[in-house]
């Protein structure tokens, strides 16, 4: 049986590029936090890392529990309202 491998989403960038883009974005948006996103290679679910401003080497899928090596990623930007 062949295991399906879901590729990163279109627009996801290599680690060095996404980290540089995230840093520039945070620098222009004081108080913002970045949450990196990746695609689970096992089930294709789009997952978001819960720890802000941290791109881990691997991420666990909340849907299926598979651990994916994060080679390409995207991010979302959040602002904490006080």
N, C-alpha and C positions, 0 to 999 in steps of 0.2 A: 504494500500500500504506500502511495506517495503522499507525503505531508504537504499541505498547501502552505506556501510562504507568501504573505501579503507584503507588497513593497511599501516604502514610505509614500506619503501623499505627495502629489504634485505640488511644488512650491517649497517643500521641506528642504532645508539647506544642510550641508555638512557641518559638523560640530563647530569648527573654528569660525565659520562664517556666521552661524546663528548666534554664537556667543558674542561676537563683535557687534552684530546688528542689535542684539538685546542690550548690550552695554550702551551703545549710542542712543537707543530709545529711552532707556532709564535716565541717562544724562540729560536728555531734553525734557523729561517729565518727572520733576522732583516729587518724591513720595510714591512713585509708581513701583510696582513689583512685577516681575516676570515669572510666569509659570510655563515651563517648557512642555511641549506636547510631542507625542510620538505615536506611530501606528504599531499595534501589536502584530508581530509577524505571524502569529498562529491563527488569530481569529479576525484580524482586520479592524478591530475596534480602535477608535481614536482615544488615547489615554493622556491625561494631564498629570504631571508630577505635582504632588501636594506641597512640597517645600519650595517657597519662593526663591528666585534668584540662584537656583542650583540645578545644573544639568548633570545628572548622574550618568555613569557609564551604562547602567542597565536600569530598566524599569519593569515593574510588575503590572500586568494587565488586571484591571479591576473586574473585568467581565469573565475571563477564563483562567486567570492566575498564572499564565505563561510569563516567563521572564525574557524580555527582548533586549538585545544589545542595541543601544541608541547610537546609530551612526549618522543619522539625519534627523532633524527635528524642526519644529515650528515653535511658536510661543503665543501666549495671550498676555495682555497687559492689564493689571488691576490697580485700582487706586483705593486706598483705605480712607473712608470718610470718618472723621472724628467729630 
